[in-house]
């Protein structure tokens, strides 16, 4: 796994570059957060959808809720990049819609949009 830092003025975003799955459970998400914060000085992270276990997108597993609560507690912002229309879940669609209206978590189609969203918040 490689971390590429995108910086605009004082805003730094860690972009995770990996062909492998990076987050399979809550501990993986915490390890990533700590590593990015300690090594890169970032509290904003971009992941590709493919780098996160599918259970994250199955809301009944509660994995997404647990991970996003941890990131909220530690004031880390996260954007997940990918195509989410293939999921046939109204609850996931609603969750994505509401998340994208906020200032902590985004589900966006491109890295450029994710960078704009993360750099646009403090």
NORTA-V130894 format. One record per helix or strand of 2 or more residues. SS is the DSSP state (H for helix, E for strand). FROM is the first residue (numbers start at 0). LEN is the number of residues. If there is no record, write none. Layout:
BEGIN
SS/FROM/LEN  SS/FROM/LEN
END
This chain:
BEGIN
E/1/7  E/10/7  H/25/15  E/43/5  H/48/3  H/53/4  H/58/3  H/62/11  E/76/5  H/89/12  E/104/4  H/110/9
END
